[in-house]
Amino acid sequence: PVPYTALLGACRDAGDVAGALTALGAMRPGPDTVALNAFLDVCCRSRDLRLALEVFGKYAGGVTGATKGGTGTARAGGHVDDGGGVDTADENDKERKINPVRPDVITFSTLIVGIGKL
């Protein structure tokens, strides 16, 4: 995960949220806490809190209502139904259940700072 974390840092410096999302999705078996925190930092610095909360819910197993317009329904395991019956779960769910990301104080602090920037 170290090269990916460095890539996420470069995406942060460039303000490249799309590149950070691509890097995060390429990690196998999935991101660790440090990589998730780096991704959340990219989103929060770019004021994309919706995406930050969505990805936090996906990888950390949290339950969020972060979808288009914030009107979705959260389901167990961090899957979000966007109101149109679309589930954001993907083929990596089994891997995440085996090796879930454990949020730490930095994870929550990053999200709180992101909320403060709204």
Chimera marker file (.cmm) of the C-alpha trace (Angstrom):
<marker_set name="trace">
<marker id="1" x="0.000" y="0.000" z="0.000" r="1" g="1" b="0" radius="0.5"/>
<marker id="2" x="2.946" y="2.411" z="0.414" r="1" g="1" b="0" radius="0.5"/>
<marker id="3" x="3.241" y="3.275" z="-3.331" r="1" g="1" b="0" radius="0.5"/>
<marker id="4" x="-0.517" y="3.842" z="-3.452" r="1" g="1" b="0" radius="0.5"/>
<marker id="5" x="-0.369" y="6.078" z="-0.391" r="1" g="1" b="0" radius="0.5"/>
<marker id="6" x="2.370" y="8.124" z="-2.090" r="1" g="1" b="0" radius="0.5"/>
<marker id="7" x="0.217" y="8.301" z="-5.238" r="1" g="1" b="0" radius="0.5"/>
<marker id="8" x="-2.721" y="9.480" z="-3.111" r="1" g="1" b="0" radius="0.5"/>
<marker id="9" x="-0.454" y="12.188" z="-1.671" r="1" g="1" b="0" radius="0.5"/>
<marker id="10" x="0.404" y="13.340" z="-5.198" r="1" g="1" b="0" radius="0.5"/>
<marker id="11" x="-3.309" y="13.389" z="-6.063" r="1" g="1" b="0" radius="0.5"/>
<marker id="12" x="-3.918" y="15.487" z="-2.944" r="1" g="1" b="0" radius="0.5"/>
<marker id="13" x="-1.249" y="17.989" z="-3.983" r="1" g="1" b="0" radius="0.5"/>
<marker id="14" x="-2.740" y="18.186" z="-7.499" r="1" g="1" b="0" radius="0.5"/>
<marker id="15" x="-6.340" y="18.302" z="-6.293" r="1" g="1" b="0" radius="0.5"/>
<marker id="16" x="-7.069" y="15.205" z="-8.402" r="1" g="1" b="0" radius="0.5"/>
<marker id="17" x="-10.047" y="13.482" z="-6.758" r="1" g="1" b="0" radius="0.5"/>
<marker id="18" x="-10.706" y="11.250" z="-9.791" r="1" g="1" b="0" radius="0.5"/>
<marker id="19" x="-7.098" y="10.035" z="-9.814" r="1" g="1" b="0" radius="0.5"/>
<marker id="20" x="-7.247" y="9.354" z="-6.083" r="1" g="1" b="0" radius="0.5"/>
<marker id="21" x="-10.426" y="7.330" z="-6.512" r="1" g="1" b="0" radius="0.5"/>
<marker id="22" x="-8.789" y="5.298" z="-9.275" r="1" g="1" b="0" radius="0.5"/>
<marker id="23" x="-5.724" y="4.620" z="-7.112" r="1" g="1" b="0" radius="0.5"/>
<marker id="24" x="-7.869" y="3.623" z="-4.140" r="1" g="1" b="0" radius="0.5"/>
<marker id="25" x="-9.918" y="1.233" z="-6.271" r="1" g="1" b="0" radius="0.5"/>
<marker id="26" x="-6.771" y="-0.385" z="-7.699" r="1" g="1" b="0" radius="0.5"/>
<marker id="27" x="-5.496" y="-1.434" z="-4.273" r="1" g="1" b="0" radius="0.5"/>
<marker id="28" x="-5.704" y="-5.177" z="-3.664" r="1" g="1" b="0" radius="0.5"/>
<marker id="29" x="-7.093" y="-6.604" z="-1.501" r="1" g="1" b="0" radius="0.5"/>
<marker id="30" x="-8.201" y="-3.075" z="-0.628" r="1" g="1" b="0" radius="0.5"/>
<marker id="31" x="-6.923" y="0.020" z="1.139" r="1" g="1" b="0" radius="0.5"/>
<marker id="32" x="-5.550" y="0.068" z="4.636" r="1" g="1" b="0" radius="0.5"/>
<marker id="33" x="-6.366" y="2.772" z="7.176" r="1" g="1" b="0" radius="0.5"/>
<marker id="34" x="-3.497" y="5.022" z="6.057" r="1" g="1" b="0" radius="0.5"/>
<marker id="35" x="-4.591" y="4.872" z="2.405" r="1" g="1" b="0" radius="0.5"/>
<marker id="36" x="-8.239" y="5.505" z="3.309" r="1" g="1" b="0" radius="0.5"/>
<marker id="37" x="-7.197" y="8.505" z="5.412" r="1" g="1" b="0" radius="0.5"/>
<marker id="38" x="-5.114" y="9.856" z="2.516" r="1" g="1" b="0" radius="0.5"/>
<marker id="39" x="-8.072" y="9.486" z="0.149" r="1" g="1" b="0" radius="0.5"/>
<marker id="40" x="-10.439" y="11.191" z="2.588" r="1" g="1" b="0" radius="0.5"/>
<marker id="41" x="-7.940" y="14.052" z="2.855" r="1" g="1" b="0" radius="0.5"/>
<marker id="42" x="-7.969" y="14.458" z="-0.951" r="1" g="1" b="0" radius="0.5"/>
<marker id="43" x="-11.773" y="14.642" z="-0.936" r="1" g="1" b="0" radius="0.5"/>
<marker id="44" x="-12.020" y="17.010" z="2.010" r="1" g="1" b="0" radius="0.5"/>
<marker id="45" x="-9.401" y="19.396" z="0.632" r="1" g="1" b="0" radius="0.5"/>
<marker id="46" x="-11.380" y="19.444" z="-2.625" r="1" g="1" b="0" radius="0.5"/>
<marker id="47" x="-14.631" y="19.953" z="-0.690" r="1" g="1" b="0" radius="0.5"/>
<marker id="48" x="-16.114" y="16.701" z="-1.987" r="1" g="1" b="0" radius="0.5"/>
<marker id="49" x="-17.533" y="15.522" z="1.319" r="1" g="1" b="0" radius="0.5"/>
<marker id="50" x="-20.251" y="13.473" z="-0.402" r="1" g="1" b="0" radius="0.5"/>
<marker id="51" x="-17.642" y="11.232" z="-2.019" r="1" g="1" b="0" radius="0.5"/>
<marker id="52" x="-15.579" y="11.104" z="1.179" r="1" g="1" b="0" radius="0.5"/>
<marker id="53" x="-18.557" y="9.835" z="3.182" r="1" g="1" b="0" radius="0.5"/>
<marker id="54" x="-19.563" y="7.391" z="0.460" r="1" g="1" b="0" radius="0.5"/>
<marker id="55" x="-16.078" y="5.850" z="0.308" r="1" g="1" b="0" radius="0.5"/>
<marker id="56" x="-15.769" y="5.871" z="4.100" r="1" g="1" b="0" radius="0.5"/>
<marker id="57" x="-19.004" y="3.881" z="4.293" r="1" g="1" b="0" radius="0.5"/>
<marker id="58" x="-17.854" y="1.492" z="1.597" r="1" g="1" b="0" radius="0.5"/>
<marker id="59" x="-14.454" y="0.609" z="3.034" r="1" g="1" b="0" radius="0.5"/>
<marker id="60" x="-14.877" y="1.164" z="6.754" r="1" g="1" b="0" radius="0.5"/>
<marker id="61" x="-18.255" y="-0.552" z="6.891" r="1" g="1" b="0" radius="0.5"/>
<marker id="62" x="-19.875" y="2.551" z="8.334" r="1" g="1" b="0" radius="0.5"/>
<marker id="63" x="-23.442" y="3.432" z="7.548" r="1" g="1" b="0" radius="0.5"/>
<marker id="64" x="-23.953" y="6.696" z="5.698" r="1" g="1" b="0" radius="0.5"/>
<marker id="65" x="-26.738" y="8.258" z="3.715" r="1" g="1" b="0" radius="0.5"/>
<marker id="66" x="-24.285" y="9.920" z="1.361" r="1" g="1" b="0" radius="0.5"/>
<marker id="67" x="-25.627" y="9.561" z="-2.161" r="1" g="1" b="0" radius="0.5"/>
<marker id="68" x="-26.691" y="11.914" z="-4.915" r="1" g="1" b="0" radius="0.5"/>
<marker id="69" x="-28.591" y="14.579" z="-3.017" r="1" g="1" b="0" radius="0.5"/>
<marker id="70" x="-28.132" y="12.728" z="0.272" r="1" g="1" b="0" radius="0.5"/>
<marker id="71" x="-31.468" y="10.957" z="-0.054" r="1" g="1" b="0" radius="0.5"/>
<marker id="72" x="-30.321" y="7.358" z="-0.264" r="1" g="1" b="0" radius="0.5"/>
<marker id="73" x="-30.961" y="4.590" z="2.188" r="1" g="1" b="0" radius="0.5"/>
<marker id="74" x="-28.005" y="3.148" z="4.075" r="1" g="1" b="0" radius="0.5"/>
<marker id="75" x="-27.823" y="-0.610" z="4.375" r="1" g="1" b="0" radius="0.5"/>
<marker id="76" x="-25.709" y="-2.953" z="6.474" r="1" g="1" b="0" radius="0.5"/>
<marker id="77" x="-22.077" y="-3.164" z="5.408" r="1" g="1" b="0" radius="0.5"/>
<marker id="78" x="-21.978" y="0.366" z="4.046" r="1" g="1" b="0" radius="0.5"/>
<marker id="79" x="-23.918" y="-0.356" z="0.849" r="1" g="1" b="0" radius="0.5"/>
<marker id="80" x="-25.977" y="2.600" z="-0.240" r="1" g="1" b="0" radius="0.5"/>
<marker id="81" x="-29.159" y="2.352" z="-2.298" r="1" g="1" b="0" radius="0.5"/>
<marker id="82" x="-29.423" y="5.580" z="-4.285" r="1" g="1" b="0" radius="0.5"/>
<marker id="83" x="-33.211" y="5.479" z="-4.220" r="1" g="1" b="0" radius="0.5"/>
<marker id="84" x="-33.309" y="3.997" z="-7.698" r="1" g="1" b="0" radius="0.5"/>
<marker id="85" x="-32.503" y="0.485" z="-6.543" r="1" g="1" b="0" radius="0.5"/>
<marker id="86" x="-28.806" y="0.770" z="-7.400" r="1" g="1" b="0" radius="0.5"/>
<marker id="87" x="-26.548" y="-0.844" z="-4.815" r="1" g="1" b="0" radius="0.5"/>
<marker id="88" x="-22.974" y="0.493" z="-4.648" r="1" g="1" b="0" radius="0.5"/>
<marker id="89" x="-21.644" y="-2.919" z="-3.575" r="1" g="1" b="0" radius="0.5"/>
<marker id="90" x="-19.118" y="-4.535" z="-5.905" r="1" g="1" b="0" radius="0.5"/>
<marker id="91" x="-17.086" y="-7.690" z="-6.340" r="1" g="1" b="0" radius="0.5"/>
<marker id="92" x="-14.563" y="-6.680" z="-3.669" r="1" g="1" b="0" radius="0.5"/>
<marker id="93" x="-17.086" y="-6.961" z="-0.818" r="1" g="1" b="0" radius="0.5"/>
<marker id="94" x="-15.821" y="-10.411" z="0.211" r="1" g="1" b="0" radius="0.5"/>
<marker id="95" x="-12.266" y="-9.075" z="0.465" r="1" g="1" b="0" radius="0.5"/>
<marker id="96" x="-13.363" y="-6.096" z="2.568" r="1" g="1" b="0" radius="0.5"/>
<marker id="97" x="-15.310" y="-8.340" z="4.944" r="1" g="1" b="0" radius="0.5"/>
<marker id="98" x="-12.186" y="-10.413" z="5.482" r="1" g="1" b="0" radius="0.5"/>
<marker id="99" x="-9.884" y="-7.403" z="5.805" r="1" g="1" b="0" radius="0.5"/>
<marker id="100" x="-11.991" y="-4.341" z="6.731" r="1" g="1" b="0" radius="0.5"/>
<marker id="101" x="-10.440" y="-0.930" z="7.211" r="1" g="1" b="0" radius="0.5"/>
<marker id="102" x="-10.411" y="0.108" z="10.855" r="1" g="1" b="0" radius="0.5"/>
<marker id="103" x="-11.008" y="3.865" z="11.136" r="1" g="1" b="0" radius="0.5"/>
<marker id="104" x="-8.765" y="5.697" z="13.591" r="1" g="1" b="0" radius="0.5"/>
<marker id="105" x="-8.683" y="9.164" z="15.127" r="1" g="1" b="0" radius="0.5"/>
<marker id="106" x="-7.146" y="10.582" z="11.949" r="1" g="1" b="0" radius="0.5"/>
<marker id="107" x="-9.999" y="9.164" z="9.871" r="1" g="1" b="0" radius="0.5"/>
<marker id="108" x="-12.625" y="10.924" z="11.960" r="1" g="1" b="0" radius="0.5"/>
<marker id="109" x="-10.587" y="14.113" z="12.345" r="1" g="1" b="0" radius="0.5"/>
<marker id="110" x="-10.194" y="14.361" z="8.565" r="1" g="1" b="0" radius="0.5"/>
<marker id="111" x="-13.945" y="14.013" z="8.076" r="1" g="1" b="0" radius="0.5"/>
<marker id="112" x="-14.687" y="16.584" z="10.785" r="1" g="1" b="0" radius="0.5"/>
<marker id="113" x="-12.314" y="19.078" z="9.146" r="1" g="1" b="0" radius="0.5"/>
<marker id="114" x="-14.016" y="18.386" z="5.812" r="1" g="1" b="0" radius="0.5"/>
<marker id="115" x="-17.412" y="19.141" z="7.329" r="1" g="1" b="0" radius="0.5"/>
<marker id="116" x="-15.998" y="22.350" z="8.773" r="1" g="1" b="0" radius="0.5"/>
<marker id="117" x="-14.979" y="23.514" z="5.283" r="1" g="1" b="0" radius="0.5"/>
<marker id="118" x="-18.543" y="23.388" z="3.949" r="1" g="1" b="0" radius="0.5"/>
<link id1="1" id2="2" r="1" g="1" b="0" radius="0.2"/>
<link id1="2" id2="3" r="1" g="1" b="0" radius="0.2"/>
<link id1="3" id2="4" r="1" g="1" b="0" radius="0.2"/>
<link id1="4" id2="5" r="1" g="1" b="0" radius="0.2"/>
<link id1="5" id2="6" r="1" g="1" b="0" radius="0.2"/>
<link id1="6" id2="7" r="1" g="1" b="0" radius="0.2"/>
<link id1="7" id2="8" r="1" g="1" b="0" radius="0.2"/>
<link id1="8" id2="9" r="1" g="1" b="0" radius="0.2"/>
<link id1="9" id2="10" r="1" g="1" b="0" radius="0.2"/>
<link id1="10" id2="11" r="1" g="1" b="0" radius="0.2"/>
<link id1="11" id2="12" r="1" g="1" b="0" radius="0.2"/>
<link id1="12" id2="13" r="1" g="1" b="0" radius="0.2"/>
<link id1="13" id2="14" r="1" g="1" b="0" radius="0.2"/>
<link id1="14" id2="15" r="1" g="1" b="0" radius="0.2"/>
<link id1="15" id2="16" r="1" g="1" b="0" radius="0.2"/>
<link id1="16" id2="17" r="1" g="1" b="0" radius="0.2"/>
<link id1="17" id2="18" r="1" g="1" b="0" radius="0.2"/>
<link id1="18" id2="19" r="1" g="1" b="0" radius="0.2"/>
<link id1="19" id2="20" r="1" g="1" b="0" radius="0.2"/>
<link id1="20" id2="21" r="1" g="1" b="0" radius="0.2"/>
<link id1="21" id2="22" r="1" g="1" b="0" radius="0.2"/>
<link id1="22" id2="23" r="1" g="1" b="0" radius="0.2"/>
<link id1="23" id2="24" r="1" g="1" b="0" radius="0.2"/>
<link id1="24" id2="25" r="1" g="1" b="0" radius="0.2"/>
<link id1="25" id2="26" r="1" g="1" b="0" radius="0.2"/>
<link id1="26" id2="27" r="1" g="1" b="0" radius="0.2"/>
<link id1="27" id2="28" r="1" g="1" b="0" radius="0.2"/>
<link id1="28" id2="29" r="1" g="1" b="0" radius="0.2"/>
<link id1="29" id2="30" r="1" g="1" b="0" radius="0.2"/>
<link id1="30" id2="31" r="1" g="1" b="0" radius="0.2"/>
<link id1="31" id2="32" r="1" g="1" b="0" radius="0.2"/>
<link id1="32" id2="33" r="1" g="1" b="0" radius="0.2"/>
<link id1="33" id2="34" r="1" g="1" b="0" radius="0.2"/>
<link id1="34" id2="35" r="1" g="1" b="0" radius="0.2"/>
<link id1="35" id2="36" r="1" g="1" b="0" radius="0.2"/>
<link id1="36" id2="37" r="1" g="1" b="0" radius="0.2"/>
<link id1="37" id2="38" r="1" g="1" b="0" radius="0.2"/>
<link id1="38" id2="39" r="1" g="1" b="0" radius="0.2"/>
<link id1="39" id2="40" r="1" g="1" b="0" radius="0.2"/>
<link id1="40" id2="41" r="1" g="1" b="0" radius="0.2"/>
<link id1="41" id2="42" r="1" g="1" b="0" radius="0.2"/>
<link id1="42" id2="43" r="1" g="1" b="0" radius="0.2"/>
<link id1="43" id2="44" r="1" g="1" b="0" radius="0.2"/>
<link id1="44" id2="45" r="1" g="1" b="0" radius="0.2"/>
<link id1="45" id2="46" r="1" g="1" b="0" radius="0.2"/>
<link id1="46" id2="47" r="1" g="1" b="0" radius="0.2"/>
<link id1="47" id2="48" r="1" g="1" b="0" radius="0.2"/>
<link id1="48" id2="49" r="1" g="1" b="0" radius="0.2"/>
<link id1="49" id2="50" r="1" g="1" b="0" radius="0.2"/>
<link id1="50" id2="51" r="1" g="1" b="0" radius="0.2"/>
<link id1="51" id2="52" r="1" g="1" b="0" radius="0.2"/>
<link id1="52" id2="53" r="1" g="1" b="0" radius="0.2"/>
<link id1="53" id2="54" r="1" g="1" b="0" radius="0.2"/>
<link id1="54" id2="55" r="1" g="1" b="0" radius="0.2"/>
<link id1="55" id2="56" r="1" g="1" b="0" radius="0.2"/>
<link id1="56" id2="57" r="1" g="1" b="0" radius="0.2"/>
<link id1="57" id2="58" r="1" g="1" b="0" radius="0.2"/>
<link id1="58" id2="59" r="1" g="1" b="0" radius="0.2"/>
<link id1="59" id2="60" r="1" g="1" b="0" radius="0.2"/>
<link id1="60" id2="61" r="1" g="1" b="0" radius="0.2"/>
<link id1="61" id2="62" r="1" g="1" b="0" radius="0.2"/>
<link id1="62" id2="63" r="1" g="1" b="0" radius="0.2"/>
<link id1="63" id2="64" r="1" g="1" b="0" radius="0.2"/>
<link id1="64" id2="65" r="1" g="1" b="0" radius="0.2"/>
<link id1="65" id2="66" r="1" g="1" b="0" radius="0.2"/>
<link id1="66" id2="67" r="1" g="1" b="0" radius="0.2"/>
<link id1="67" id2="68" r="1" g="1" b="0" radius="0.2"/>
<link id1="68" id2="69" r="1" g="1" b="0" radius="0.2"/>
<link id1="69" id2="70" r="1" g="1" b="0" radius="0.2"/>
<link id1="70" id2="71" r="1" g="1" b="0" radius="0.2"/>
<link id1="71" id2="72" r="1" g="1" b="0" radius="0.2"/>
<link id1="72" id2="73" r="1" g="1" b="0" radius="0.2"/>
<link id1="73" id2="74" r="1" g="1" b="0" radius="0.2"/>
<link id1="74" id2="75" r="1" g="1" b="0" radius="0.2"/>
<link id1="75" id2="76" r="1" g="1" b="0" radius="0.2"/>
<link id1="76" id2="77" r="1" g="1" b="0" radius="0.2"/>
<link id1="77" id2="78" r="1" g="1" b="0" radius="0.2"/>
<link id1="78" id2="79" r="1" g="1" b="0" radius="0.2"/>
<link id1="79" id2="80" r="1" g="1" b="0" radius="0.2"/>
<link id1="80" id2="81" r="1" g="1" b="0" radius="0.2"/>
<link id1="81" id2="82" r="1" g="1" b="0" radius="0.2"/>
<link id1="82" id2="83" r="1" g="1" b="0" radius="0.2"/>
<link id1="83" id2="84" r="1" g="1" b="0" radius="0.2"/>
<link id1="84" id2="85" r="1" g="1" b="0" radius="0.2"/>
<link id1="85" id2="86" r="1" g="1" b="0" radius="0.2"/>
<link id1="86" id2="87" r="1" g="1" b="0" radius="0.2"/>
<link id1="87" id2="88" r="1" g="1" b="0" radius="0.2"/>
<link id1="88" id2="89" r="1" g="1" b="0" radius="0.2"/>
<link id1="89" id2="90" r="1" g="1" b="0" radius="0.2"/>
<link id1="90" id2="91" r="1" g="1" b="0" radius="0.2"/>
<link id1="91" id2="92" r="1" g="1" b="0" radius="0.2"/>
<link id1="92" id2="93" r="1" g="1" b="0" radius="0.2"/>
<link id1="93" id2="94" r="1" g="1" b="0" radius="0.2"/>
<link id1="94" id2="95" r="1" g="1" b="0" radius="0.2"/>
<link id1="95" id2="96" r="1" g="1" b="0" radius="0.2"/>
<link id1="96" id2="97" r="1" g="1" b="0" radius="0.2"/>
<link id1="97" id2="98" r="1" g="1" b="0" radius="0.2"/>
<link id1="98" id2="99" r="1" g="1" b="0" radius="0.2"/>
<link id1="99" id2="100" r="1" g="1" b="0" radius="0.2"/>
<link id1="100" id2="101" r="1" g="1" b="0" radius="0.2"/>
<link id1="101" id2="102" r="1" g="1" b="0" radius="0.2"/>
<link id1="102" id2="103" r="1" g="1" b="0" radius="0.2"/>
<link id1="103" id2="104" r="1" g="1" b="0" radius="0.2"/>
<link id1="104" id2="105" r="1" g="1" b="0" radius="0.2"/>
<link id1="105" id2="106" r="1" g="1" b="0" radius="0.2"/>
<link id1="106" id2="107" r="1" g="1" b="0" radius="0.2"/>
<link id1="107" id2="108" r="1" g="1" b="0" radius="0.2"/>
<link id1="108" id2="109" r="1" g="1" b="0" radius="0.2"/>
<link id1="109" id2="110" r="1" g="1" b="0" radius="0.2"/>
<link id1="110" id2="111" r="1" g="1" b="0" radius="0.2"/>
<link id1="111" id2="112" r="1" g="1" b="0" radius="0.2"/>
<link id1="112" id2="113" r="1" g="1" b="0" radius="0.2"/>
<link id1="113" id2="114" r="1" g="1" b="0" radius="0.2"/>
<link id1="114" id2="115" r="1" g="1" b="0" radius="0.2"/>
<link id1="115" id2="116" r="1" g="1" b="0" radius="0.2"/>
<link id1="116" id2="117" r="1" g="1" b="0" radius="0.2"/>
<link id1="117" id2="118" r="1" g="1" b="0" radius="0.2"/>
</marker_set>
